[in-house]
């Protein structure tokens, strides 16, 4: 497990998530979306794009990490690591 090796406390979101990035139909698809508090990472490091994480026995690759206003939470968007490997 990357960044702060160990177990994270997370609030999983939708299984499949899509965020449109442009009017042309381009978007970001995610197989897993989860929210974590930043306090559990202390001074860091936080999870980073392209790292692998293990969730419910399946390996996912982080696509993006977004910070919530105030910096108390982050949202991870990740895809099944066996896809497009």
Backbone torsions as a table, in degrees:
resi	resn	phi	psi	omega
1	UNK	NA	134.4	-178.3
2	UNK	-79.9	-180.0	169.2
3	UNK	34.1	101.3	179.5
4	UNK	67.4	51.0	-176.3
5	UNK	-36.4	130.9	-179.8
6	UNK	139.6	-155.6	-177.6
7	UNK	-101.1	135.3	177.3
8	UNK	-104.5	147.3	170.9
9	UNK	-92.2	119.7	-174.8
10	UNK	-134.5	154.0	172.8
11	UNK	-108.7	100.9	-178.7
12	UNK	-69.1	148.0	178.8
13	UNK	-110.2	-142.1	-176.9
14	UNK	-65.7	149.8	178.8
15	UNK	-70.1	-43.9	176.6
16	UNK	-123.2	131.7	-175.7
17	UNK	-134.0	140.4	177.2
18	UNK	-131.3	131.3	175.8
19	UNK	-122.6	119.0	178.1
20	UNK	-73.9	129.8	-177.2
21	UNK	-99.9	-20.5	-177.4
22	UNK	-154.6	162.5	-179.4
23	UNK	-66.1	-19.9	-177.8
24	UNK	-77.4	3.7	177.9
25	UNK	95.2	0.8	177.8
26	UNK	-74.5	143.3	-178.6
27	UNK	-156.1	172.2	177.7
28	UNK	-108.1	117.4	177.2
29	UNK	-101.9	138.2	178.9
30	UNK	-130.8	139.8	175.3
31	UNK	-85.9	-20.0	-178.8
32	UNK	-146.9	135.2	177.5
33	UNK	-132.0	128.1	179.5
34	UNK	-142.7	152.0	178.9
35	UNK	-112.8	136.2	-179.8
36	UNK	-131.7	149.8	173.5
37	UNK	-80.5	144.3	-179.8
38	UNK	-76.5	-21.0	-178.4
39	UNK	-58.6	-32.6	-177.7
40	UNK	-70.5	-10.2	178.7
41	UNK	-100.5	-3.8	-178.9
42	UNK	59.0	-130.9	-179.9
43	UNK	-80.4	0.1	178.9
44	UNK	113.4	-177.7	2.2
45	UNK	-78.7	155.0	174.4
46	UNK	-87.2	162.9	173.3
47	UNK	-57.0	152.6	-176.0
48	UNK	-134.1	155.0	177.8
49	UNK	-55.5	145.5	176.8
50	UNK	76.7	1.8	173.2
51	UNK	-84.1	154.2	177.1
52	UNK	-97.0	143.9	174.6
53	UNK	-131.0	153.4	178.3
54	UNK	-106.3	124.1	179.1
55	UNK	-137.4	121.7	-179.7
56	UNK	51.6	42.7	175.7
57	UNK	77.7	7.7	-178.2
58	UNK	-123.4	141.7	-179.7
59	UNK	-92.8	129.7	178.0
60	UNK	-121.2	149.6	175.8
61	UNK	-105.1	128.0	-179.9
62	UNK	-68.9	128.5	178.7
63	UNK	-95.4	-42.0	179.7
64	UNK	-153.5	155.1	174.6
65	UNK	-129.3	118.1	-178.2
66	UNK	-112.9	138.5	177.6
67	UNK	-93.4	139.2	175.2
68	UNK	-81.1	156.4	175.7
69	UNK	-54.5	136.4	-178.3
70	UNK	92.9	-17.7	175.5
71	UNK	72.7	17.7	-178.3
72	UNK	-90.1	-14.3	-179.3
73	UNK	-138.4	154.1	169.9
74	UNK	-127.7	153.1	175.1
75	UNK	-117.6	128.6	179.1
76	UNK	-104.9	130.0	169.8
77	UNK	-108.9	128.3	-176.2
78	UNK	-140.5	155.4	178.3
79	UNK	-119.6	156.2	175.9
80	UNK	-55.3	121.6	-175.9
81	UNK	-67.5	-19.0	179.5
82	UNK	-80.7	-11.2	177.8
83	UNK	-91.0	135.7	177.8
84	UNK	53.8	38.6	-178.6
85	UNK	-77.2	NA	NA
